[in-house]
């Protein structure tokens, strides 16, 4: 049970950092990214980290069922 907390915390930190980086790179006047190739890489890793956070949180909530 304790082993599941470390990856969730790590992926949460990664998601926060990449979310802020994507937000800072976006130009709201032109609706474009300053560096589109880097933004694509950031978004892919951001999406993967959010996926692993959701997958990990579902696994921890489903283990508590006593059916």
C-alpha positions as CSV (number, residue, x, y, z in Angstrom):
1,X,0.0,0.0,0.0
2,X,2.8,2.4,0.8
3,X,4.6,1.7,-2.5
4,X,1.7,3.2,-4.5
5,X,2.1,6.6,-2.9
6,X,5.6,7.4,-4.2
7,X,4.8,7.0,-8.0
8,X,1.5,9.0,-7.6
9,X,3.4,11.8,-5.9
10,X,6.1,11.8,-8.5
11,X,3.7,11.8,-11.4
12,X,1.7,14.6,-9.7
13,X,4.8,16.8,-9.4
14,X,5.7,16.1,-13.1
15,X,2.1,17.0,-14.2
16,X,2.2,20.3,-12.2
17,X,5.6,21.3,-13.6
18,X,4.6,20.5,-17.2
19,X,1.2,22.1,-16.9
20,X,2.8,25.3,-15.7
21,X,5.4,25.1,-18.5
22,X,2.7,24.6,-21.1
23,X,0.7,27.5,-19.7
24,X,3.8,29.9,-19.8
25,X,4.7,28.9,-23.4
26,X,1.2,29.6,-24.8
27,X,0.8,33.0,-26.5
28,X,-2.8,34.1,-25.8
29,X,-2.7,36.9,-28.3
30,X,-1.9,34.7,-31.3
31,X,-3.2,31.4,-29.8
32,X,0.1,29.7,-30.6
33,X,2.9,28.1,-28.7
34,X,6.3,29.8,-28.7
35,X,8.1,26.5,-29.4
36,X,5.5,24.0,-30.9
37,X,7.8,21.0,-31.0
38,X,8.7,21.3,-27.3
39,X,5.1,21.9,-26.5
40,X,4.2,18.6,-28.2
41,X,6.7,16.7,-26.1
42,X,5.5,18.5,-22.9
43,X,1.9,17.6,-23.7
44,X,2.6,13.9,-24.4
45,X,4.5,13.6,-21.1
46,X,1.8,15.6,-19.3
47,X,-1.0,13.4,-20.7
48,X,1.0,10.2,-19.7
49,X,1.5,11.4,-16.2
50,X,-2.1,12.3,-15.8
51,X,-3.1,8.9,-17.1
52,X,-0.8,7.2,-14.6
53,X,-2.2,9.3,-11.8
54,X,-5.7,8.3,-12.6
55,X,-4.8,4.7,-13.1
56,X,-3.0,4.6,-9.8
57,X,-5.8,6.3,-7.9
58,X,-8.3,3.8,-9.3
59,X,-6.1,0.9,-8.2
60,X,-5.8,2.3,-4.6
61,X,-9.6,2.9,-4.3
62,X,-10.6,-0.5,-5.7
63,X,-8.4,-2.5,-3.3
64,X,-10.5,-1.3,-0.3
65,X,-13.7,-3.1,-1.4
66,X,-14.9,-5.9,0.9
67,X,-17.6,-7.4,-1.3
